[in-house]
Amino acid sequence: MDHIVNLIGNVGFPIAVSLYLLVRVEQKLEVLTLTISNLAQIMNLLHEEKKQR
């Protein structure tokens, strides 16, 4: 907690909020990337299965 207060005091509130939001968005983007990759793999498997029928 002291680190956050120190950060706000040194660089300002807007920069501290921006950094916080960037970290949060980055985590969500990683999850979305994995989900899209899994979806692409499933779609490829379904496509291959359909071609075999």
C-alpha distance matrix in Angstrom:
0.0 3.8 5.3 5.2 6.5 8.6 9.9 10.9 12.5 14.3 15.6 15.6 14.7 17.4 16.6 13.0 14.5 17.3 15.4 13.6 17.1 18.8 16.9 17.7 21.3 21.8 21.2 23.6 26.1 26.2 27.1 29.7 31.2 31.7 33.2 35.6 36.7 37.4 39.3 41.4 42.3 43.4 45.4 47.1 48.0 49.5 51.4 52.9 53.8 55.5 57.5 58.8 60.3
3.8 0.0 3.8 5.4 5.1 6.0 8.5 9.9 10.5 12.1 14.2 14.7 14.5 17.7 16.6 13.4 15.7 18.4 16.4 15.4 19.1 20.5 18.9 20.2 23.6 23.9 23.7 26.3 28.5 28.6 29.9 32.4 33.7 34.4 36.0 38.3 39.2 40.2 42.2 44.0 45.0 46.3 48.2 49.8 50.8 52.4 54.2 55.6 56.7 58.4 60.2 61.6 63.3
5.3 3.8 0.0 3.8 5.5 5.0 6.1 8.7 9.8 10.4 12.0 13.1 13.3 15.9 14.2 11.1 13.8 15.9 13.5 13.0 16.8 17.6 16.1 17.9 21.1 21.1 21.2 24.0 25.9 25.9 27.5 30.0 30.9 31.8 33.7 35.7 36.5 37.8 39.8 41.4 42.4 43.9 45.8 47.2 48.4 50.1 51.7 53.0 54.3 56.1 57.7 59.2 60.9
5.2 5.4 3.8 0.0 3.8 5.4 5.0 6.2 8.6 9.9 10.6 10.8 10.2 12.8 11.6 8.1 10.4 12.9 11.1 10.2 13.9 15.3 14.1 15.6 18.7 19.3 19.5 22.0 24.0 24.5 25.9 28.1 29.4 30.5 32.1 34.0 35.2 36.4 38.2 39.9 41.2 42.5 44.2 45.8 47.1 48.5 50.1 51.7 53.0 54.5 56.3 57.9 59.5
6.5 5.1 5.5 3.8 0.0 3.8 5.4 5.2 6.2 8.6 10.2 9.9 9.6 13.0 12.5 9.5 11.9 14.8 13.7 13.1 16.5 18.2 17.5 18.8 21.8 22.7 23.1 25.3 27.3 28.1 29.4 31.5 32.9 34.1 35.6 37.4 38.7 40.0 41.6 43.4 44.8 46.1 47.6 49.4 50.7 52.0 53.6 55.3 56.5 58.0 59.8 61.5 63.0
8.6 6.0 5.0 5.4 3.8 0.0 3.8 5.5 5.1 6.1 8.6 9.6 10.7 13.8 12.5 10.1 13.3 15.5 14.0 14.3 17.8 18.9 18.2 20.2 23.0 23.3 24.1 26.6 28.2 28.8 30.6 32.6 33.6 34.9 36.7 38.4 39.5 41.0 42.8 44.3 45.6 47.2 48.7 50.2 51.6 53.2 54.6 56.2 57.6 59.1 60.7 62.4 64.1
9.9 8.5 6.1 5.0 5.4 3.8 0.0 3.8 5.4 5.2 6.0 7.3 8.4 10.8 9.0 6.8 10.3 12.0 10.4 11.2 14.7 15.4 15.1 17.3 19.8 20.1 21.2 23.7 25.0 25.8 27.8 29.6 30.5 32.1 33.9 35.4 36.4 38.2 39.8 41.2 42.6 44.3 45.7 47.1 48.8 50.3 51.5 53.2 54.7 56.1 57.6 59.4 61.2
10.9 9.9 8.7 6.2 5.2 5.5 3.8 0.0 3.8 5.5 5.6 4.8 5.2 8.4 7.8 5.9 8.8 11.2 10.8 11.3 14.3 15.7 16.1 17.7 20.0 21.0 22.2 24.2 25.7 27.0 28.7 30.2 31.5 33.2 34.7 36.1 37.5 39.2 40.5 42.0 43.7 45.2 46.4 48.1 49.8 51.1 52.3 54.2 55.6 56.9 58.5 60.4 62.0
12.5 10.5 9.8 8.6 6.2 5.1 5.4 3.8 0.0 3.8 6.0 5.8 7.7 11.0 10.5 9.4 12.4 14.6 14.3 15.1 18.0 19.3 19.6 21.4 23.7 24.5 25.8 27.9 29.3 30.5 32.4 33.9 35.0 36.8 38.4 39.7 41.1 42.8 44.2 45.6 47.3 48.9 50.1 51.7 53.4 54.7 55.9 57.8 59.3 60.5 62.1 64.0 65.7
14.3 12.1 10.4 9.9 8.6 6.1 5.2 5.5 3.8 0.0 3.8 5.9 9.0 11.3 9.8 9.5 13.0 14.3 13.5 15.2 18.1 18.6 19.1 21.5 23.4 23.8 25.5 27.8 28.7 29.8 32.0 33.5 34.2 36.1 38.0 39.1 40.2 42.2 43.7 44.8 46.5 48.3 49.5 50.8 52.7 54.2 55.2 56.9 58.6 59.9 61.3 63.2 65.1
15.6 14.2 12.0 10.6 10.2 8.6 6.0 5.6 6.0 3.8 0.0 3.7 7.0 8.3 6.3 7.1 10.5 11.1 10.8 13.0 15.4 15.8 16.8 19.2 20.7 21.2 23.3 25.3 26.0 27.4 29.7 30.9 31.6 33.7 35.5 36.4 37.6 39.8 41.1 42.1 44.0 45.8 46.7 48.1 50.1 51.6 52.4 54.2 56.1 57.2 58.5 60.6 62.4
15.6 14.7 13.1 10.8 9.9 9.6 7.3 4.8 5.8 5.9 3.7 0.0 3.7 5.8 5.7 6.4 8.9 10.3 11.1 12.6 14.7 15.8 17.2 18.9 20.4 21.6 23.6 25.2 26.1 27.9 29.9 30.8 32.0 34.2 35.6 36.5 38.1 40.1 41.2 42.4 44.4 46.0 46.9 48.5 50.5 51.7 52.6 54.6 56.3 57.3 58.8 60.9 62.6
14.7 14.5 13.3 10.2 9.6 10.7 8.4 5.2 7.7 9.0 7.0 3.7 0.0 3.8 5.5 5.1 6.2 8.6 10.0 10.6 12.3 14.3 15.7 16.8 18.4 20.1 21.7 23.0 24.3 26.3 27.9 28.8 30.3 32.5 33.5 34.6 36.4 38.3 39.2 40.6 42.7 44.0 44.9 46.8 48.7 49.6 50.7 52.9 54.4 55.3 56.9 59.1 60.5
17.4 17.7 15.9 12.8 13.0 13.8 10.8 8.4 11.0 11.3 8.3 5.8 3.8 0.0 3.8 5.5 5.2 6.1 8.7 9.9 10.6 12.2 14.4 15.5 16.3 18.2 20.3 21.2 22.2 24.5 26.2 26.7 28.1 30.6 31.6 32.3 34.2 36.3 36.9 38.2 40.5 41.9 42.5 44.4 46.5 47.4 48.2 50.5 52.1 52.8 54.4 56.7 58.2
16.6 16.6 14.2 11.6 12.5 12.5 9.0 7.8 10.5 9.8 6.3 5.7 5.5 3.8 0.0 3.8 5.4 5.0 6.2 8.6 9.9 10.5 12.4 14.3 15.2 16.4 18.7 20.2 20.8 22.7 24.8 25.5 26.5 28.9 30.4 31.0 32.7 34.9 35.8 36.9 39.0 40.7 41.4 43.0 45.1 46.3 47.1 49.1 50.9 51.8 53.2 55.4 57.1
13.0 13.4 11.1 8.1 9.5 10.1 6.8 5.9 9.4 9.5 7.1 6.4 5.1 5.5 3.8 0.0 3.8 5.5 5.2 6.3 8.7 10.0 10.9 12.6 14.4 15.6 17.2 18.9 20.2 21.7 23.6 24.8 26.0 28.0 29.4 30.5 32.1 34.0 35.1 36.5 38.4 39.9 40.9 42.6 44.5 45.7 46.8 48.7 50.3 51.4 52.9 55.0 56.6
14.5 15.7 13.8 10.4 11.9 13.3 10.3 8.8 12.4 13.0 10.5 8.9 6.2 5.2 5.4 3.8 0.0 3.8 5.5 5.1 6.2 8.6 10.1 10.7 12.2 14.2 15.8 16.8 18.3 20.3 21.8 22.6 24.3 26.4 27.4 28.5 30.4 32.2 33.0 34.5 36.6 37.9 38.8 40.7 42.6 43.5 44.6 46.8 48.2 49.1 50.9 53.0 54.4
17.3 18.4 15.9 12.9 14.8 15.5 12.0 11.2 14.6 14.3 11.1 10.3 8.6 6.1 5.0 5.5 3.8 0.0 3.8 5.4 5.2 6.1 8.7 9.9 10.5 12.1 14.5 15.4 16.2 18.4 20.3 20.8 22.1 24.5 25.7 26.4 28.2 30.3 31.1 32.3 34.5 36.0 36.7 38.4 40.5 41.5 42.4 44.6 46.2 47.1 48.6 50.8 52.4
15.4 16.4 13.5 11.1 13.7 14.0 10.4 10.8 14.3 13.5 10.8 11.1 10.0 8.7 6.2 5.2 5.5 3.8 0.0 3.8 5.5 5.1 6.3 8.7 10.0 10.6 12.7 14.5 15.3 16.8 19.0 20.1 21.0 23.1 24.7 25.7 27.1 29.1 30.4 31.5 33.4 35.1 36.1 37.6 39.5 40.8 41.8 43.7 45.4 46.5 48.0 50.0 51.7
13.6 15.4 13.0 10.2 13.1 14.3 11.2 11.3 15.1 15.2 13.0 12.6 10.6 9.9 8.6 6.3 5.1 5.4 3.8 0.0 3.8 5.5 5.4 6.4 8.8 10.1 11.2 12.9 14.5 16.0 17.5 18.9 20.4 22.1 23.4 24.8 26.4 28.0 29.2 30.8 32.6 33.9 35.1 36.9 38.6 39.8 41.1 43.0 44.4 45.6 47.3 49.2 50.7
17.1 19.1 16.8 13.9 16.5 17.8 14.7 14.3 18.0 18.1 15.4 14.7 12.3 10.6 9.9 8.7 6.2 5.2 5.5 3.8 0.0 3.8 5.4 5.0 6.1 8.5 10.0 10.7 12.2 14.4 15.7 16.4 18.2 20.3 21.2 22.3 24.3 26.0 26.8 28.4 30.5 31.7 32.6 34.6 36.4 37.3 38.5 40.6 42.0 43.0 44.7 46.8 48.2
18.8 20.5 17.6 15.3 18.2 18.9 15.4 15.7 19.3 18.6 15.8 15.8 14.3 12.2 10.5 10.0 8.6 6.1 5.1 5.5 3.8 0.0 3.8 5.4 5.2 6.0 8.7 10.0 10.3 12.3 14.5 15.1 16.1 18.5 19.9 20.7 22.3 24.4 25.4 26.6 28.6 30.2 31.1 32.7 34.7 35.9 36.9 38.8 40.5 41.5 43.0 45.1 46.8
16.9 18.9 16.1 14.1 17.5 18.2 15.1 16.1 19.6 19.1 16.8 17.2 15.7 14.4 12.4 10.9 10.1 8.7 6.3 5.4 5.4 3.8 0.0 3.8 5.5 5.2 6.4 8.9 10.0 10.9 12.9 14.5 15.5 17.2 18.9 20.2 21.5 23.2 24.7 26.1 27.7 29.3 30.6 32.1 33.8 35.2 36.4 38.2 39.7 41.0 42.6 44.4 46.1
17.7 20.2 17.9 15.6 18.8 20.2 17.3 17.7 21.4 21.5 19.2 18.9 16.8 15.5 14.3 12.6 10.7 9.9 8.7 6.4 5.0 5.4 3.8 0.0 3.8 5.5 5.4 6.5 8.8 10.3 11.2 12.7 14.6 16.1 17.1 18.7 20.5 21.8 23.0 24.8 26.5 27.7 29.0 30.9 32.4 33.5 35.0 36.9 38.1 39.3 41.2 43.0 44.5
21.3 23.6 21.1 18.7 21.8 23.0 19.8 20.0 23.7 23.4 20.7 20.4 18.4 16.3 15.2 14.4 12.2 10.5 10.0 8.8 6.1 5.2 5.5 3.8 0.0 3.8 5.4 5.1 6.1 8.7 10.0 10.4 12.2 14.4 15.3 16.3 18.2 20.0 20.8 22.3 24.4 25.7 26.6 28.5 30.3 31.3 32.5 34.6 36.0 37.0 38.7 40.8 42.2
21.8 23.9 21.1 19.3 22.7 23.3 20.1 21.0 24.5 23.8 21.2 21.6 20.1 18.2 16.4 15.6 14.2 12.1 10.6 10.1 8.5 6.0 5.2 5.5 3.8 0.0 3.8 5.4 5.1 6.3 8.8 9.9 10.5 12.6 14.3 15.3 16.6 18.6 19.9 21.1 22.9 24.6 25.7 27.1 29.0 30.4 31.5 33.2 34.9 36.1 37.6 39.5 41.3
21.2 23.7 21.2 19.5 23.1 24.1 21.2 22.2 25.8 25.5 23.3 23.6 21.7 20.3 18.7 17.2 15.8 14.5 12.7 11.2 10.0 8.7 6.4 5.4 5.4 3.8 0.0 3.8 5.5 5.3 6.6 8.8 10.0 11.1 12.7 14.5 15.7 17.0 18.7 20.4 21.7 23.1 24.7 26.3 27.7 29.1 30.6 32.2 33.6 35.0 36.7 38.4 40.0
23.6 26.3 24.0 22.0 25.3 26.6 23.7 24.2 27.9 27.8 25.3 25.2 23.0 21.2 20.2 18.9 16.8 15.4 14.5 12.9 10.7 10.0 8.9 6.5 5.1 5.4 3.8 0.0 3.8 5.4 5.2 6.2 8.6 10.1 10.6 12.3 14.3 15.5 16.5 18.4 20.2 21.2 22.5 24.5 26.0 27.0 28.5 30.5 31.6 32.8 34.7 36.5 37.9
26.1 28.5 25.9 24.0 27.3 28.2 25.0 25.7 29.3 28.7 26.0 26.1 24.3 22.2 20.8 20.2 18.3 16.2 15.3 14.5 12.2 10.3 10.0 8.8 6.1 5.1 5.5 3.8 0.0 3.8 5.4 5.0 6.0 8.6 9.7 10.4 12.2 14.2 15.1 16.4 18.4 19.9 20.8 22.5 24.4 25.6 26.6 28.6 30.2 31.3 32.8 34.8 36.5
26.2 28.6 25.9 24.5 28.1 28.8 25.8 27.0 30.5 29.8 27.4 27.9 26.3 24.5 22.7 21.7 20.3 18.4 16.8 16.0 14.4 12.3 10.9 10.3 8.7 6.3 5.3 5.4 3.8 0.0 3.8 5.4 5.1 6.3 8.7 10.0 10.7 12.5 14.3 15.5 16.8 18.6 20.1 21.4 22.9 24.6 25.8 27.4 28.9 30.4 31.9 33.6 35.4
27.1 29.9 27.5 25.9 29.4 30.6 27.8 28.7 32.4 32.0 29.7 29.9 27.9 26.2 24.8 23.6 21.8 20.3 19.0 17.5 15.7 14.5 12.9 11.2 10.0 8.8 6.6 5.2 5.4 3.8 0.0 3.8 5.4 5.2 6.2 8.7 9.9 10.7 12.3 14.3 15.6 16.6 18.4 20.2 21.3 22.6 24.3 26.0 27.1 28.6 30.5 32.0 33.6
29.7 32.4 30.0 28.1 31.5 32.6 29.6 30.2 33.9 33.5 30.9 30.8 28.8 26.7 25.5 24.8 22.6 20.8 20.1 18.9 16.4 15.1 14.5 12.7 10.4 9.9 8.8 6.2 5.0 5.4 3.8 0.0 3.8 5.5 5.0 6.1 8.5 9.8 10.4 12.2 14.3 15.3 16.3 18.3 20.0 20.9 22.3 24.3 25.6 26.7 28.5 30.4 31.9
31.2 33.7 30.9 29.4 32.9 33.6 30.5 31.5 35.0 34.2 31.6 32.0 30.3 28.1 26.5 26.0 24.3 22.1 21.0 20.4 18.2 16.1 15.5 14.6 12.2 10.5 10.0 8.6 6.0 5.1 5.4 3.8 0.0 3.8 5.4 5.2 6.2 8.7 9.9 10.6 12.5 14.4 15.3 16.7 18.6 20.1 21.0 22.7 24.5 25.8 27.1 29.1 30.9
31.7 34.4 31.8 30.5 34.1 34.9 32.1 33.2 36.8 36.1 33.7 34.2 32.5 30.6 28.9 28.0 26.4 24.5 23.1 22.1 20.3 18.5 17.2 16.1 14.4 12.6 11.1 10.1 8.6 6.3 5.2 5.5 3.8 0.0 3.8 5.5 5.1 6.2 8.6 9.9 10.7 12.4 14.3 15.5 16.7 18.5 20.0 21.3 22.7 24.4 25.9 27.4 29.3
33.2 36.0 33.7 32.1 35.6 36.7 33.9 34.7 38.4 38.0 35.5 35.6 33.5 31.6 30.4 29.4 27.4 25.7 24.7 23.4 21.2 19.9 18.9 17.1 15.3 14.3 12.7 10.6 9.7 8.7 6.2 5.0 5.4 3.8 0.0 3.8 5.4 5.1 6.1 8.7 9.9 10.6 12.2 14.3 15.4 16.5 18.2 20.1 21.1 22.4 24.4 26.0 27.5
35.6 38.3 35.7 34.0 37.4 38.4 35.4 36.1 39.7 39.1 36.4 36.5 34.6 32.3 31.0 30.5 28.5 26.4 25.7 24.8 22.3 20.7 20.2 18.7 16.3 15.3 14.5 12.3 10.4 10.0 8.7 6.1 5.2 5.5 3.8 0.0 3.8 5.4 5.0 6.2 8.7 9.8 10.4 12.3 14.3 15.2 16.3 18.3 19.9 20.9 22.5 24.5 26.1
36.7 39.2 36.5 35.2 38.7 39.5 36.4 37.5 41.1 40.2 37.6 38.1 36.4 34.2 32.7 32.1 30.4 28.2 27.1 26.4 24.3 22.3 21.5 20.5 18.2 16.6 15.7 14.3 12.2 10.7 9.9 8.5 6.2 5.1 5.4 3.8 0.0 3.8 5.4 5.1 6.4 8.8 9.9 10.7 12.6 14.4 15.4 16.7 18.5 20.1 21.3 23.0 25.0
37.4 40.2 37.8 36.4 40.0 41.0 38.2 39.2 42.8 42.2 39.8 40.1 38.3 36.3 34.9 34.0 32.2 30.3 29.1 28.0 26.0 24.4 23.2 21.8 20.0 18.6 17.0 15.5 14.2 12.5 10.7 9.8 8.7 6.2 5.1 5.4 3.8 0.0 3.8 5.4 5.1 6.3 8.6 9.9 10.7 12.4 14.2 15.5 16.6 18.4 20.1 21.4 23.2
39.3 42.2 39.8 38.2 41.6 42.8 39.8 40.5 44.2 43.7 41.1 41.2 39.2 36.9 35.8 35.1 33.0 31.1 30.4 29.2 26.8 25.4 24.7 23.0 20.8 19.9 18.7 16.5 15.1 14.3 12.3 10.4 9.9 8.6 6.1 5.0 5.4 3.8 0.0 3.8 5.4 5.1 6.1 8.6 9.9 10.5 12.2 14.2 15.2 16.4 18.3 20.1 21.5
41.4 44.0 41.4 39.9 43.4 44.3 41.2 42.0 45.6 44.8 42.1 42.4 40.6 38.2 36.9 36.5 34.5 32.3 31.5 30.8 28.4 26.6 26.1 24.8 22.3 21.1 20.4 18.4 16.4 15.5 14.3 12.2 10.6 9.9 8.7 6.2 5.1 5.4 3.8 0.0 3.8 5.5 5.1 6.2 8.7 9.9 10.4 12.3 14.2 15.2 16.5 18.6 20.4
42.3 45.0 42.4 41.2 44.8 45.6 42.6 43.7 47.3 46.5 44.0 44.4 42.7 40.5 39.0 38.4 36.6 34.5 33.4 32.6 30.5 28.6 27.7 26.5 24.4 22.9 21.7 20.2 18.4 16.8 15.6 14.3 12.5 10.7 9.9 8.7 6.4 5.1 5.4 3.8 0.0 3.8 5.4 5.1 6.3 8.7 9.8 10.6 12.3 14.2 15.4 16.8 18.9
43.4 46.3 43.9 42.5 46.1 47.2 44.3 45.2 48.9 48.3 45.8 46.0 44.0 41.9 40.7 39.9 37.9 36.0 35.1 33.9 31.7 30.2 29.3 27.7 25.7 24.6 23.1 21.2 19.9 18.6 16.6 15.3 14.4 12.4 10.6 9.8 8.8 6.3 5.1 5.5 3.8 0.0 3.8 5.4 5.1 6.2 8.5 9.9 10.5 12.2 14.3 15.5 17.0
45.4 48.2 45.8 44.2 47.6 48.7 45.7 46.4 50.1 49.5 46.7 46.9 44.9 42.5 41.4 40.9 38.8 36.7 36.1 35.1 32.6 31.1 30.6 29.0 26.6 25.7 24.7 22.5 20.8 20.1 18.4 16.3 15.3 14.3 12.2 10.4 9.9 8.6 6.1 5.1 5.4 3.8 0.0 3.8 5.4 5.1 6.1 8.6 9.8 10.5 12.3 14.4 15.7
47.1 49.8 47.2 45.8 49.4 50.2 47.1 48.1 51.7 50.8 48.1 48.5 46.8 44.4 43.0 42.6 40.7 38.4 37.6 36.9 34.6 32.7 32.1 30.9 28.5 27.1 26.3 24.5 22.5 21.4 20.2 18.3 16.7 15.5 14.3 12.3 10.7 9.9 8.6 6.2 5.1 5.4 3.8 0.0 3.8 5.4 5.0 6.1 8.5 9.8 10.6 12.5 14.6
48.0 50.8 48.4 47.1 50.7 51.6 48.8 49.8 53.4 52.7 50.1 50.5 48.7 46.5 45.1 44.5 42.6 40.5 39.5 38.6 36.4 34.7 33.8 32.4 30.3 29.0 27.7 26.0 24.4 22.9 21.3 20.0 18.6 16.7 15.4 14.3 12.6 10.7 9.9 8.7 6.3 5.1 5.4 3.8 0.0 3.8 5.4 5.1 6.1 8.6 9.9 10.8 12.8
49.5 52.4 50.1 48.5 52.0 53.2 50.3 51.1 54.7 54.2 51.6 51.7 49.6 47.4 46.3 45.7 43.5 41.5 40.8 39.8 37.3 35.9 35.2 33.5 31.3 30.4 29.1 27.0 25.6 24.6 22.6 20.9 20.1 18.5 16.5 15.2 14.4 12.4 10.5 9.9 8.7 6.2 5.1 5.4 3.8 0.0 3.8 5.5 5.0 6.1 8.6 10.0 11.0
51.4 54.2 51.7 50.1 53.6 54.6 51.5 52.3 55.9 55.2 52.4 52.6 50.7 48.2 47.1 46.8 44.6 42.4 41.8 41.1 38.5 36.9 36.4 35.0 32.5 31.5 30.6 28.5 26.6 25.8 24.3 22.3 21.0 20.0 18.2 16.3 15.4 14.2 12.2 10.4 9.8 8.5 6.1 5.0 5.4 3.8 0.0 3.8 5.4 5.1 6.3 8.8 10.3
52.9 55.6 53.0 51.7 55.3 56.2 53.2 54.2 57.8 56.9 54.2 54.6 52.9 50.5 49.1 48.7 46.8 44.6 43.7 43.0 40.6 38.8 38.2 36.9 34.6 33.2 32.2 30.5 28.6 27.4 26.0 24.3 22.7 21.3 20.1 18.3 16.7 15.5 14.2 12.3 10.6 9.9 8.6 6.1 5.1 5.5 3.8 0.0 3.8 5.4 5.1 6.4 9.0
53.8 56.7 54.3 53.0 56.5 57.6 54.7 55.6 59.3 58.6 56.1 56.3 54.4 52.1 50.9 50.3 48.2 46.2 45.4 44.4 42.0 40.5 39.7 38.1 36.0 34.9 33.6 31.6 30.2 28.9 27.1 25.6 24.5 22.7 21.1 19.9 18.5 16.6 15.2 14.2 12.3 10.5 9.8 8.5 6.1 5.0 5.4 3.8 0.0 3.8 5.5 5.3 6.8
55.5 58.4 56.1 54.5 58.0 59.1 56.1 56.9 60.5 59.9 57.2 57.3 55.3 52.8 51.8 51.4 49.1 47.1 46.5 45.6 43.0 41.5 41.0 39.3 37.0 36.1 35.0 32.8 31.3 30.4 28.6 26.7 25.8 24.4 22.4 20.9 20.1 18.4 16.4 15.2 14.2 12.2 10.5 9.8 8.6 6.1 5.1 5.4 3.8 0.0 3.8 5.4 5.4
57.5 60.2 57.7 56.3 59.8 60.7 57.6 58.5 62.1 61.3 58.5 58.8 56.9 54.4 53.2 52.9 50.9 48.6 48.0 47.3 44.7 43.0 42.6 41.2 38.7 37.6 36.7 34.7 32.8 31.9 30.5 28.5 27.1 25.9 24.4 22.5 21.3 20.1 18.3 16.5 15.4 14.3 12.3 10.6 9.9 8.6 6.3 5.1 5.5 3.8 0.0 3.8 5.5
58.8 61.6 59.2 57.9 61.5 62.4 59.4 60.4 64.0 63.2 60.6 60.9 59.1 56.7 55.4 55.0 53.0 50.8 50.0 49.2 46.8 45.1 44.4 43.0 40.8 39.5 38.4 36.5 34.8 33.6 32.0 30.4 29.1 27.4 26.0 24.5 23.0 21.4 20.1 18.6 16.8 15.5 14.4 12.5 10.8 10.0 8.8 6.4 5.3 5.4 3.8 0.0 3.8
60.3 63.3 60.9 59.5 63.0 64.1 61.2 62.0 65.7 65.1 62.4 62.6 60.5 58.2 57.1 56.6 54.4 52.4 51.7 50.7 48.2 46.8 46.1 44.5 42.2 41.3 40.0 37.9 36.5 35.4 33.6 31.9 30.9 29.3 27.5 26.1 25.0 23.2 21.5 20.4 18.9 17.0 15.7 14.6 12.8 11.0 10.3 9.0 6.8 5.4 5.5 3.8 0.0
